[in-house]
Amino acid sequence: MQYQDSSADFDLFRGFLVEVCGIELSNDKEYLVASRLKKVMATYQLESLPDLVQRSRSHSGREILFAVIDAMTTNETLWFRDRHPFINLENTILPELSKNNSPIKIWSAACSSGQEPYSIAMTIEQYTENSSNPSLNYSIVATDVSESMLDKCRQGIYDEYAVGRGLPEEMKERYFHPDTNGVLKINNQIRKNIRFKAKNLIESFRDLGRFDVVFCRNVLIYFPHSVKLDILNRIFESLLPGGYLLVGGSESLAGMADRFEMVSCRSGIIYRKLQHPQSH
Ligand SMILES: C[S@@+](CC[C@H](N)C(=O)[O-])C[C@H]1O[C@@H](n2cnc3c(N)ncnc32)[C@H](O)[C@@H]1O
């Protein structure tokens, strides 16, 4: 199906996308919208962007809405992305939290196809083996807005290309087993402490509980400043006292200095919830 959009239609869609999942498109992204939505338009026989917006908003349009969000998210990820968050988890965060002798609760807040939460679990398993505290209890909640990404997470199956992106050989041998057609499947030691759940970051996440550590990496960049601040404020609320927040390399916590302190580790920066946030 062919569809032509005026810039007014494109603006309507841009506003709709921010409203439903926070993602902000610059006004030169018309080509991206056209190519990403091509399949959705054809599948649901949508005639134009206004038609898509209208149908997505309707009672029966939830499936279309999810398909649109799915198509418009960027799911780029890799194992142990940027390395330093995982080094800091192992060298700074886990030694501190394990002193409390209570289960460590971690949230991977935009987990894409699972590499992030699985990398966190591998880091904890390795830490546990190397430390004098072999019975470290932990749970990871891994969420994303994209249902198709959550399906991939739950399957835990990765092809050679995905495995080749940042997964150390040693981890591959220890924590995966071969599945059919040469793909690798994550083993139960790593998946058993992870719960996958759909969560749109622009909606309340109170139902998830509270956490010692939140990974919210490489997703805030897609949101306008006001949405980003709102999400960071709610992450602050969902962190336990003294809890840690890890964001992506190109993401900053500008405007949040009254809520988080920067902790400089040997391997980069992490953020810690201030015990006594300053009021404005
Ligand atoms: C670039 S990936 C980052 C994955 C991983 N955190 C990392 O750093 O490798 C961004 C992820 O954010 C998810 N996402 C985008 N908007 C979201 C929203 N409003 N709520 C939850 N997840 C969202 C996308 O589906 C995608 O999987």
The ligand as an SDF file (V2000), in Angstrom:
LIG
                    3D

 27 29  0  0  0  0  0  0  0  0999 V2000
   18.6690    1.1780   22.4670 C   0  0  0  0  0  0  0  0  0  0  0  0
   17.7880    0.0070   23.4130 S   0  0  0  0  0  0  0  0  0  0  0  0
   18.7700   -0.0550   24.8900 C   0  0  0  0  0  0  0  0  0  0  0  0
   18.8400   -1.4340   25.4680 C   0  0  0  0  0  0  0  0  0  0  0  0
   19.7510   -1.5870   26.6810 C   0  0  0  0  0  0  0  0  0  0  0  0
   19.2810   -0.8300   27.8100 N   0  0  0  0  0  0  0  0  0  0  0  0
   21.1680   -1.1860   26.3450 C   0  0  0  0  0  0  0  0  0  0  0  0
   21.6690   -0.1970   26.8820 O   0  0  0  0  0  0  0  0  0  0  0  0
   21.7810   -1.8760   25.5350 O   0  0  0  0  0  0  0  0  0  0  0  0
   16.3840    0.9840   23.9090 C   0  0  0  0  0  0  0  0  0  0  0  0
   15.2230    0.1640   24.4240 C   0  0  0  0  0  0  0  0  0  0  0  0
   14.2970    1.0470   25.0420 O   0  0  0  0  0  0  0  0  0  0  0  0
   13.0030    0.5720   24.8000 C   0  0  0  0  0  0  0  0  0  0  0  0
   12.0510    1.6780   24.9760 N   0  0  0  0  0  0  0  0  0  0  0  0
   11.8190    2.7470   24.1890 C   0  0  0  0  0  0  0  0  0  0  0  0
   10.8350    3.5090   24.6780 N   0  0  0  0  0  0  0  0  0  0  0  0
   10.4480    2.9330   25.8360 C   0  0  0  0  0  0  0  0  0  0  0  0
    9.4510    3.2360   26.8180 C   0  0  0  0  0  0  0  0  0  0  0  0
    8.6600    4.3080   26.7040 N   0  0  0  0  0  0  0  0  0  0  0  0
    9.3240    2.4160   27.8710 N   0  0  0  0  0  0  0  0  0  0  0  0
   10.1100    1.3230   27.9910 C   0  0  0  0  0  0  0  0  0  0  0  0
   11.0520    0.9670   27.1000 N   0  0  0  0  0  0  0  0  0  0  0  0
   11.2240    1.7610   26.0400 C   0  0  0  0  0  0  0  0  0  0  0  0
   13.0610    0.0420   23.3870 C   0  0  0  0  0  0  0  0  0  0  0  0
   12.0310   -0.8840   23.1260 O   0  0  0  0  0  0  0  0  0  0  0  0
   14.4640   -0.5680   23.3430 C   0  0  0  0  0  0  0  0  0  0  0  0
   14.4240   -1.9480   23.5860 O   0  0  0  0  0  0  0  0  0  0  0  0
  1  2  1  0
  2  3  1  0
  2 10  1  0
  3  4  1  0
  4  5  1  0
  5  6  1  0
  5  7  1  0
  7  8  2  0
  7  9  1  0
 10 11  1  0
 11 12  1  0
 11 26  1  0
 12 13  1  0
 13 14  1  0
 13 24  1  0
 14 15  1  0
 14 23  1  0
 15 16  2  0
 16 17  1  0
 17 18  1  0
 17 23  2  0
 18 19  1  0
 18 20  2  0
 20 21  1  0
 21 22  2  0
 22 23  1  0
 24 25  1  0
 24 26  1  0
 26 27  1  0
M  CHG  2   2   1   9  -1
M  END
$$$$
